[in-house]
Amino acid sequence: MQKRPLGKTGLQLSILGIGGFHLVETPQAEVDFILNRYLDEGGNYIETAADYGDGLSENKIASALASRRNDFILASKCAKRSQAEARLSIERSLRNLQTDYLDILYMHAVQKPGELQQILGPGGALEAARQARDEGKVRYIGITGHGEAAVLIEAVRAYPFDVLMTGFNYFDRFNFPAVEDELLPDCLRKGIGSIGMKALADGYLYRSVEPAIRYSLSLPIAALVLGINTREYLRKDLEIVRDFRPMNAGEKERWYCEAPELGAYVCRQCKKCDEPDSLKPSGIFLLEGEYDRQMVDSSIPDPGQFALIERLKHWFDQRGQAIEKYRHLGRKVNVTLDYTALNPKCPYGVDIDRKLKLAHSKLGQNGYIF
């Protein structure tokens, strides 16, 4: 399996990694098969977290691979924010995983500025991570987060983390563009190794597995972590990465036009509908992406699709901050105005007038307006 360097760590990661979240619901016998076959096929990166099943994921990985500890790079995550709690969490993870050390320890799911300040400040979790590194129990320290990238951008500018892991996919590329436009370049400049997750946007891109994986792996990341919890998923994912070829710019643009999940509703942030010294629809649609990932278009989907949207639209719980940002926005949508003159400017066929008013109904907390 193809391998890539992980920033300045010196580690070489297989481009396909396995995430431990979905191992919680997977029978131990299947975990044994999946993880060992993955290693046999050349994979070498497995990650989990202390919180996944309250340690159950860590226990299952240890049971499957305790005799093969030297065959792979092992990572776990700590969601505690204080030094004392983080210290206990790290020691528990080492016991659960039946290992003397973690290759990577992540500060887990850092979403809010206050969390970052607590982690980095006196008595914060970072002190426990650094102590564990000094004791040889952790080799490298990383950070993870989801959705809107501002806190992660602040984090990598404030502290020289070794590794970053966050979501990279062609759908959220247009909800949280700073992940690719600012965060990833920052990491590349600083030599921080980047690992991708959520290539399928938490399952939303289930109709487009191969292009979704190809898109994410075409970015300058070291590896892509997938939640492989069946033999069939493992077979398909191995097949995709075995024959992997990057998407070029032309292929990406064609997919932006053709992807069923983007359709004629999701704003691609081309900004062609923005008006000088007037309304900037692209900025409003960015806030809509932060609010509900532009998933709710007030159409009538089939029941399965509706259930998936309802589950995932607020997955990152960032709607409150989106509403607050819109409240302070200088130029908001006026629902009494007709914006249809903007519609022909969209190369993706988005009804700008309708979408602006739907976005306003969400962000302005005005309810459905049609």
N, C-alpha and C positions, 0 to 999 in steps of 0.2 A: 504494500500500500504506500502511496506517495506520502512523503513526510515534509514538513516545513519547520523552519526555526521559530522558536517562541521568544521573540524579542532578543534581549541581551542575556537571557538565562543560560544559554548553551544547550537547552533541551531541544530535541527534535520530536515533534508530535506528528502522529498519523493524522491525515486530514479529516478522518472520521473518528470522533470520540463518542463514548456512551455516557449518557446522563443517568443518574441514579433515582430520579424522582419516581418514574413509573415502575421501577423494580419493586416498590412497596406492594403493589397489587399483583405482582408476578410470582407464581409458585417457585419455591426454591429450586426444584429440579430444572425448571426452565431457565432460571437465572444462571445456574451452573452451566447449562448448555450454551446459552447466548454469550456469556462472558468468555468462556473458554474458546468457543469457535471464533469469536471476534479477535482474540489474541492470536489464535492459530492462523488467521487470515492476514496478520500483519498490523492489526490495530494496537495502539499502546497508550491510549489516554482514557481513563475512567474517572468520573467525578460524581460526588454525591454531596450530601449536606447533613449536618447534625439533626436538622428539623424534619427531614424526610422520614415520615413514619415514626418520629421520636426515636431515631436511631435504627429503625428496622432496615432501612436501605443499607446503612453501613454494615450491619450484621450479615445481611445476605451477601454482600460483596465479599466480606471476609470469609464466609463459609465456602463461597465458590472459588476463591483465588488465594487463600492464605499460603498455599504451597508455591505460588507463582509470583510472589511479591516483587521479585527483581525483573519481571517481564514487562512491567508497565509503569506508567506515570500515574500516581494516585493523588487526587485532590478532594478535599472536603471543605465545607463552608461553616462559618460561625455567624449566627445572627444576633449574638449578644453584643451589647454596646459598652459595657463597663469592663475594666481590666479583670476584676475578680470573677465575674460571670464568664467572661471569655476564656479565662484560664481553665475553669472547670469544664467548659464545653470542649476545649481542645483536648484535654486529658481523656474525657469521655469518648471522643471520636477515635483517639488512638487505641483505646481499649476495644471499642466496637469493631474497629477495622483490623485488630490483631496485628498492629505494626508499631515499630519504634519511631516512625517518622512519616510525615506527609510531604510529598513533593511540592504541593501548593496548598496553602490555606487562604481561603477567600473571606474577606469581610462581606457578609451576605446581604443582598437586597437593600442596598443603601439608596433610599428613595428621596429623603427630605434633608434640607440643609442642616436642621438640628441634629439629625442622626450622624451626619458626617462630622459635625463639630464635636459631638460627644466621642466618636470613635478616635478622632485625631487629637483630642484634648487631653489634659492631665487626667490620669486614671481611666483612660479610654481603652477600648478593646485592642487598639493597635499596639499598646504597650505589652499586652499579653502575647500578641503574635510575635513581636520582636524578641521578647524573652524566650519564647519557644524556639525561635530561629537560632538565638544564641546558644541554646541548649542542644541543638542538633535535632529537634523534634519537628521542625518545619524548615524546608529549604527555601521556598519563595513565598512572598505575600502578595495576594491579589485582592481585587474588589469586584463585586458584581452589582448590577442594577437593571432596571427594566423601564421601558417606555421613554418618556421625555428625558433628555440627556444632561440637563443643566448641572445636576448635582455630581454626576460622574465627571463631567468636564472640570468642575471645580476640584474634585478629588485628585485627578491626575496632575493638575497644575499645583496642588498644594503639597503632595507627597509623592516620592518616587516609587510607586507600586511597581512590582515586577510584572504583574499580569492583570489584564482586564477581561471580564466576560460579560457580554450583554447581547441583546437580540439584534440580529441582522436578517432582514427578509424584505422581499420586494413590495410587500403590502405596507408594512410600517415604515418603510423608506419614505413614504409620503405623509405619514403621521408625525414622525419624529426625525426629520431629515438631518438634524444636528448630529445624530449618531454617526452618520457617514461623512457629513460635511465638516464637522469640527472635532468630535471626539476621536474618531479613528486616525485622522491626520496628527492630532496631538500625540497619540500613543506611538505612532510611527516615528515621529521626530524624537521622542524621548526614549525610544528603544523598549517601550512597554509592550510585552507580548499580548496580542489580542486573540481571544477565542470567541467564536460565535455560538449562539443558541437561538432557539425559536425560529428556525428556518421556515417552519410551517405556520408561523404566527399563532402558536398555541393550538394548532389543528385546523385553523380557518382555511388554510391552503391545501386541504386534503385532496382536492381535485387536481392539483398541479405539483405532485411530489417531486418529479424529476427537475422541472425548471426551477422550483423553489430551492432545491439543494444546489443546483448548478449556480444559481444567482448568488447565494450566500458564499459559496466556495470561490467565486470569482473575485471576491473582495480580498484585500491584503490582510487576511487573518491567518493564524497558524493552523487552526482546526475548527471544525463544526461539530458541536455536540448534539446528538439526536437521542430522543427517548425511546430506545429500541427495547420493546418488551415482548416481542413474539419472534419466533424463528423466521416467519415470513417477512416481517419488517427487516430483520437482519439480512436476509437474502437479498431483498430489493435494494437496501441501502448500500450493501457491499457491491452490488452490480453497478449502481450509479457511480460510486466513487472509483471503482476499478477502471471504468471507461471515462472518467471525468475529463472534460475539456471546458475551459473557461468560456463564459459568455462574453462576446465582444460588445462594443458599444452599440452596433447596429442591432444585434440580437436583443439586447436589453430594451432598446427603444421599441422594437417590434412587440416584445412581450408586454411592455407598458400599455400598448394599444390593445393587445389580444387577451390579456389575463382575465379570466372570468370574474375574479374577485375584485378587480378594479373597475371593470365595466364602464358605464357612462355616469358614474356618480363620484368616485374617488378623485379628488384633485391631485394632479401630478406635479403641482408646484412649478409649472413652467412660467407663471406670472404674466402670461400674455393678456389676461383679462384685467390686470391692475391698471388703474387710471391715474395718470400724474396729478398730483395735488387733489386727489379725490379718493373714493373708496378703493381699498386694496383687498379684493376678495381672497387672494392667496393667504394673507395673514389671518383672516377670519376662518378660513378652512383649516389652517394649522391649529387654531384653537379648537375647532370641531374635532380634529384628529386627537388632540389631547383629551377632549371630553369623552368621546366614545369610539375612537379609532375610525371614524367615518363609516361605521358599520350600519347605522340605522338610517335608511333612506326613505322610510315611510311607504315603501312598496309592500306588497303582500307576498312574502316568500313561502316556500313549502314548509311544513311544520318542523322538519329536521333542521333546515337552515335557520329558521326562526329561533329554535331552541339553542343552536350554537351561537348565534348572534347575542341572544340574551345572556348567555354564560360569559362571553368574551368581551363584550363592549366596554365594560368597566374593569377589565382584568387588572389594570395597573392602579386603579383607584386614584386617578388624577383629575377627575371632573371638577372637584372643588376649586383647584387652582386655575383651571381653564375658565370657569365662571368668573372668578375674581379678576383674571386678566382682561376678560371681555368687559367687565364692569368699568374698568379704567381705560378702555380703548377710546380714543378720541372720536373716531368716526365709525358709528355702528350702522347696521342695516336698518333702513326705513321700510317697513313692510307695506307702506302705502305707495311706494314707488315701483315703477316697472323697470327692471334691470335686464330685460330680454335683449337689448341692444348688445350686451356683452356676450351673449350665447355664441354667435358666430366666431368669436375670437378663440374659443376653446378647441384645440386640435383633437381632443378626445371625446367630443360630443356631449360634454356635461351641460346640463340645463343650469346655467349660472344663476338665473333669476330664482328658480325654485330652490336650488341648493342654498343660496344666501338666506332665504327666508326660513328654511329648515334649520340651518345653523343658528340663526338668531333665536328660533323658538327653543332650541336646546340651551344655548349659552345665556340667553336672557331670561331663562326660566319662565317663558310665556305660554308654554303648552303648545299643542298642535294648532297651527294657524290657518290651515286650508279648509 
